[in-house]
Amino acid sequence: MLTLKLFKAAECVGEVTLMQAHESGEEEGWSLDDESVSIFTEILALHDAQLRIAPLHQYESAERRLLAFLHGPERSPIPTPTD
């Protein structure tokens, strides 16, 4: 799966799963189906590969951008893929 599509799919899965957990009242007892797990498995493998070769300053820069996003008003930093 292309990286942008992979991240957008994971974001969608996460949002839907958390919304369903919230609506069902089972916010602590939710799980992912096999297809969703495979999406997150791909992302973890990608991050492992990136971390093996990324210089520390790039890692720190990415961490700062992530924290800024998490504390900011934007809903998603991931652009919608265009086919």
Legacy VTK file of the C-alpha trace (Angstrom):
# vtk DataFile Version 3.0
C-alpha trace
ASCII
DATASET POLYDATA
POINTS 83 float
0.000 0.000 0.000
1.342 3.467 -0.787
2.526 5.331 2.289
0.026 8.210 2.108
-2.877 5.820 1.584
-1.568 3.609 4.389
-1.496 6.473 6.882
-4.911 7.741 5.793
-6.351 4.209 6.141
-4.879 3.894 9.641
-6.262 7.282 10.618
-9.716 6.290 9.373
-9.591 2.932 11.167
-8.538 4.642 14.375
-11.281 7.262 14.181
-14.019 4.731 13.388
-12.848 2.286 16.057
-12.665 4.957 18.753
-16.045 6.374 17.726
-17.642 2.908 17.920
-16.021 2.280 21.302
-17.290 5.602 22.606
-20.819 5.041 21.283
-20.979 1.526 22.725
-19.638 2.635 26.103
-16.790 0.127 25.784
-13.975 2.647 25.641
-11.561 0.264 27.360
-12.600 -3.022 25.756
-12.360 -2.434 22.021
-10.269 -4.292 19.459
-9.222 -4.161 15.809
-10.151 -6.666 13.125
-7.424 -8.541 11.210
-7.436 -6.107 8.263
-7.004 -3.132 10.594
-4.206 -4.869 12.478
-2.390 -5.477 9.181
-2.561 -1.741 8.382
-0.950 -0.847 11.706
1.581 -3.675 11.301
2.685 -2.125 7.991
3.085 1.273 9.649
5.146 -0.171 12.501
7.405 -1.984 10.032
7.860 1.261 8.079
8.729 3.176 11.249
11.190 0.495 12.338
12.946 0.778 8.969
12.987 4.582 9.201
14.347 4.578 12.757
17.202 2.286 11.774
18.572 4.871 9.331
17.271 8.279 10.498
19.735 10.695 12.040
18.797 11.846 15.529
18.091 15.429 14.400
15.454 14.172 11.916
13.813 12.054 14.601
13.742 15.016 16.987
12.311 17.289 14.298
9.558 14.776 13.514
8.772 14.444 17.210
8.444 18.240 17.560
6.074 18.372 14.561
3.978 15.530 15.990
3.702 17.194 19.399
2.772 20.521 17.783
0.023 18.771 15.841
-1.267 16.944 18.919
-1.527 20.230 20.824
-2.954 22.185 17.886
-6.430 22.629 16.430
-5.961 20.671 13.191
-7.886 17.457 12.757
-5.377 15.663 10.543
-1.904 16.416 9.195
-2.369 13.706 6.559
-3.526 15.006 3.172
-6.255 13.104 1.381
-4.673 10.971 -1.371
-5.606 11.768 -4.939
-5.747 8.864 -7.352
LINES 1 84
83 0 1 2 3 4 5 6 7 8 9 10 11 12 13 14 15 16 17 18 19 20 21 22 23 24 25 26 27 28 29 30 31 32 33 34 35 36 37 38 39 40 41 42 43 44 45 46 47 48 49 50 51 52 53 54 55 56 57 58 59 60 61 62 63 64 65 66 67 68 69 70 71 72 73 74 75 76 77 78 79 80 81 82
